[in-house]
Amino acid sequence: MRICFVSRRFFPAISGMSIYAINLLRQLVAGGHDVTMISQYYGDPARASVYGGGPPPAVPGVRVLGLEAVGEQANGNFERDIDGIVDAIALEHARAPFDILHAQYGYPTGWATMIAARRFGLPCVVSIQGGDGHWVGSCCETHRLAMVRVLDHAGALLIGGDSFAGEVHERLGTALDRFTIVPGAVDTSHFTPALKNETEGPVRLLYHGRVDARKGVLDFLQALPDVHGNWRATISGIGPDVERAKVLATELGLADLVMFSGYAEYDAVPELYRAHDVFVSPTYAEGFSNTILEAMACGLAVVSCHAVGVVDCVRDDENGMLTDPGDVPALAASLTSVIIDADRRARLARAALAECRRVYSWEAVGRQISGIYHSLHDRPQSPFDATLPVTPCRFRSEPHLL
């Protein structure tokens, strides 16, 4: 099949969407599909320094096209970028017709891809992956209507788990039977445990991902002064709250205990995990946490939260430790528990690794998505109204939220 995958974020931006995209692209190519990826990216240096940016790199076997999100960067004009995405799909379709379009993220990429699919009579798949399900559409009527129409009319809606589907249902009214659950996955040949024995040194705690208050990084720092035992911590990544986190660490007297390691190339991330013992992700919500799966595959014990997108793969004191998002004292207690109790730490890590290898393989997920493509191949596109009202939007001043 000729597939056009429209990505909201791709490398060099490090995000769950980048990781999802690269692994799916590899599986589609391995399955014999002809794949083109059109990916948005940040070119503005200031924004790129926070989120990662620059044109997407080459992917073996994939035709890769980058579209700078110029409207979003200028003044949060997502509608301008939507026109650019539709035009790019049209040009590629004219060069060699597609069989199916697959968008990552409901808005703006999902909306743009649905418009293109309607124009060319193609089936359209949309993956709901994070902020699109959590908050996009809460900013203005324009984005709300676009999200509702994507959710109502895409040929297939892929989502990582039941908890996330339930949140979107409650927030935007989407019928639960509209969703196809396609869980997150991890490359278990790339992410593997270290060949190491427990040592007498400090237990090494790792936060890796976007350094953002919504991901719980500030809660992690606030918990650390009350964490007992012998430990050291690393905060890896870039994001909007890096400087705020560094200031907080200094204010809390953690400068000698917490290291900020900055941006990590994706191929270097497995060694980063393997240099640590416990993965800490006190997030408030996820689509499906790629970093948690990566940490599980690398043999780390996981401390996270009873949060959307986490509870689908982590169960408290079975294959990880869970507290309520924002409950700093409970987070400190969970961290203390896995630090001072080596047997518990090892038990949780073993259970997580075994489940990861058994359930969350990209080979299985790739086959599932390819099957969805084939099931939609001859299905007509559902009609929808592509006109939207122009309403004031708070993303004009806070476009980074998308």
N, C-alpha and C positions, 0 to 999 in steps of 0.2 A: 504493500500500500504506500501511496505518497502521503506523508503526514507533515502538517505544519504545526509546530509546537511554538506557542507564543508565551515567552517567559517574562514575568514581571521583574525578576532579579536573577542575575547570573554572575559567575565569577568575572572579574576579580572581587566583586562584592561577596562577602562571606555571609551567608544566611541559610536558613533551612530551605528556602526556595532554590538557592543555587545547588545545594546538595541533592535535593529531590530531582532537579532538572538534569544534572549531569548523569546521575545513575539511571534515570528513565531513558535518556537519550542512548546511553550505552546498551541498554537492554533492547531497545527498538532496533538499533543497528544490528545487534547480534541476531535478532529475529528476522532479519532480511528486509526490513522496511527502508524506504527511501525517505530520509528525514531532513527537513529544513527547520532551523530554529531562528525565530526573530525575537531578539531580547532587548528590552529597555535597559538603559544604563545612565548613570550620573556622570556628566563631564565636568560639572562645576567643581573646582578644586576643594573648596571648603566643605561641600556636601560629601564629596568623595573621601575626604580625610576622616569623616565620621562613619560613613556607611560602606566605604569601598566604592570604587568607580572606575570608569574607563571602558572602552569597547570590549565586548566579550571575546575571549580567546577561541582559537580553533578547537574543534572537537573531532577526533578521527571519525570519518564516515558521515559527518553531518555538515550540511551547508549552513553556515552561521552568519547571521546579519544583525548588526547592532543599530538600535535607534536611540539616540540621545533624547531623554525626557525633557525637552527644552521648555515646553509649556509649564510642566510641574516645577522646574527649577526657577523659571522666571517669576511666576506669581501664583503657583498652584492651579494653573489652567490645564487641568487634566483633559478637557474636551479637545484642546488643540492637539494633544498627543494621541488621542483616540483617532483623529483623522489620519495622523501619520501611520498608525498601526494598520488601519484599514487599507490605506494606499499601498503599504509595503506588502501586505498579503495579496492584494490585487495584482501587483507587478509580478510576484513570484508565481501566482496562479496562472497568469498569462504566459509565463515562460514555460511552465510545465504544470498542468493541472493537478491539484491536490484531490485526494479522496476523502480526507477528514481534517478538521481543524481542532486543535486541543489548546486551550488557554489555561495558563497558570494564574490564579487569583481572579476574583469575580469582577473587580473594577480597579483600574480602567481596562485591563487586558481582556477580561472575559467579555465585557460589553462590546469592545471593539471587535473581537473575534466573532461574536454572535452576529454583529452587523455584516461583517464580511461573509459569514456563512449563509446568511439570508440572501445576500446579493448573488451568490454563486450556486445556491441550492445545495449546499454541503452540510453534512452532519457536524455538530459542534459538541465537544466535550469540555467541561470546565471543572478544574480542580479548585476547591475552596480550601485555603491553606493557612490562614492566620488572621491577620487584621481584617481581611475582607469579611470573615464570619463574625469576628469579635466586635468591630466598631464601624467599619465603613458603612455609610448610610445613616449613621447617627449625627452626621455633620450638617446635612442639608437635604432638602426634598429631591434635588437632582440625583444625588448619589443613592438615596434610598430607593427611588423608583428604578434606577438602573440595576441595583442589586436584586430587587424583587423580580424584575423581568428576566434577569439572568437565571435566577433560581427557579423561576416558573417555566422557562422555555428552552434552556440548554437541552441538547439531546440526552446527555448524561451528566450528572453532578457527582463528582468524586470527592469524598471527605474522609479524613483519617480515622474517625472513631465515633462511637455512639454519643459520647459526652459532647463532642463538638457539634454533631448534628442536632442534638437537643438544644444547645445554645442558640444555633441559627433559627431553629423552629420557634423558640420562645421569643426571639428578638424580631424576626421578620415574617413569621407566620408560615414558613415553608413546610409543606407536608413532609413528614419523616420518610414516607415511601418514595420521595423524589431522590433520596440520596443513595448512592452506592458506596458502601464502606470499603475503602482501599487503605489498609493500614500503612503507616510509615515503614520504612525498611532500611537495612544497613548492609553494606558490603562486608560480609564476615571474613572474606579473604584479605581485605585491606585493613580492617580494624580487628586486631587480634590481641590476646593478652600477652603481657611481658613474661619472659621466662625468669621469674624471680622468686625468692623466698622472703617471708616476712623478716624484717630487720629490727634492730633495737632503736633505730633512729625515729625521728618525728613522723607521725602519720601525715601524709601529704594530701591536702585538700585542693580540688580544682574547680573553679568556675570558668567555663569556656563558652563563648557565644557573644551576642551583642551586649555590650555593656550599657544597660538600660534599666532604669528603675522598674519598668514593667516586667522585667525578667527576674526581679528580686535581688539584684546584685547589692543594692544598698541595705536590704534586710540581712543579707549574708554578712556584710561588714559589721552591722550593728549587733549581730548575734555573737561575733567572735570574742569580744571581751569576757563573755560568760561561758565560753567553751573550755572545759577542763581537759587535762591530759597534755601530751607532748605532740604538738602539731605545727605545721607551716602551711601557708595557703598561697595559691597562685590565681590571679585573675587574668584570663587570656581573652583578648579581643579588642575591638574598637566599638564605638557607639556614642550616643548623645550624652551619656553620663560618665564618661571616663574621668574628666577633671573633677567632677563632683565626687566621684568615688575615691579618687586620690586624696582630696581634701579631707573627706570623712575618715579615711584610714589614718591620716596624720592626727586628726583631732581625737581619735579613739586610742592613740598610742600604739598603733599596729604597724608602724613603718618597718620594724625589724622582723615582722612575722608574715607580712603580706607582700608579694611581689606582683607587679603589673607587667606582663610580658608582651602586651601589644598584639598587633596583627599576626595571625598564624596562617601560613599557606596550607591549603587543604591537604596536600600530600604529606605535610609535616605533622598533621594533627594526630595520627595514631601514636607517634612517639611521645607527643605531649601527654596523651592519656596514660600511656604506659609508664611515664615518670611519676605518676600519682597513684593514690590508693582509694580515694573517695571523690565522687563527682557530686557537686552541689548545684542544684538548679531550683532555687526557691521561687519559681515563676508564678505569675498570676493567671496565665492562660497560654495555651499553645494550640496550633492546629494539630500537630503530632510532633513530638520533640525528637528531631534527628539527633541532637547532641546526647540525649539520654540513651538512645539506642546505641550510638557509637561508644559511649562509656561502658554500657553493659557488655558490648562485644569485646571491649578491651579488658574486661575482668575487673572493673571497678565496682565497689558498692555505691549505690545511688541514694542521695538524700534530696527529696523534692517535696512537692506539695499536692494536696487534694485539689488539683486544678484541672480544668478542661484541657484535654489533649495529653494529660499525664496519667490520669486514672485508668485510661484504656490499656496501659502497658505496665504500670507499676502498682503493686499492692503492698500496703503497709506491713512491714516486718515479715514479708514473704520473699519478695525479690527487690526490696528497697525500703526506705523509711519515708513516710509522708506526714507533713504537718499542714495546718491551714495556711493559705497564703497570707502573709503579713504578720503572722504570729511569731515574733522574734524570740521570745522566751522558749517556745516549743521547738523552734529551729535549733537554738543553742543546746537544748536537752538532747535532741536527736543526734546532733553532731558529737556531743560528748559521749553518747552511747556507742557510736560506731568507732570512736577513737580509742576509748578505754577497753572496749570488749572486742578483742581481735577475733574471737570465735564467731561472734555475730557478724562482724565485718566480712569475714571469709564466707560464711553461710549465705549472706545476701548476694555477694558477688558471684558465687557459684550458681545460685538459682537464676540470677539475671542472665548470666552467660548462656546457660543451657536453654532458657526460653528464647533468647535472642537468636540463637542458631536454629532452633526448631521452628519458630513462627515468622521471623521478620527478615526473610531473605529477599533480595531484589529479583532473583530469578522468578519466584512465585508471583511477586507483585507485577513484574513486567508481563508475565503471561496473562494475568488477570486483566490488565489494561489493554493489551493487544486483543483479548477476547471481546472487550467492550467495544473497541473500534470495529471489529468485524460484525458485531451485532447491530451496529448503527449504520453500516455502510449503505444500505438501500432505504433507510428510513428518511422520509421527508422532514425538512426543517419546520418546526412549529412556528406559525406566524406570530409576530409581536410588533408593537408600536415602537419604532426606533427614535421617535422624537421625545425630548425631555425638556421640562421647564428649566429656565435659568434662574437659580435662587442663590441668595447669599450663602457662602460656605465657610466654615471656620478653617477648613484646610487651605484656604487662601493664605492664612497666616501660619498654619501648622502643617504644611504639606508632607513633612517627614513622617507623619502618622500612617500614611499609606505605604 
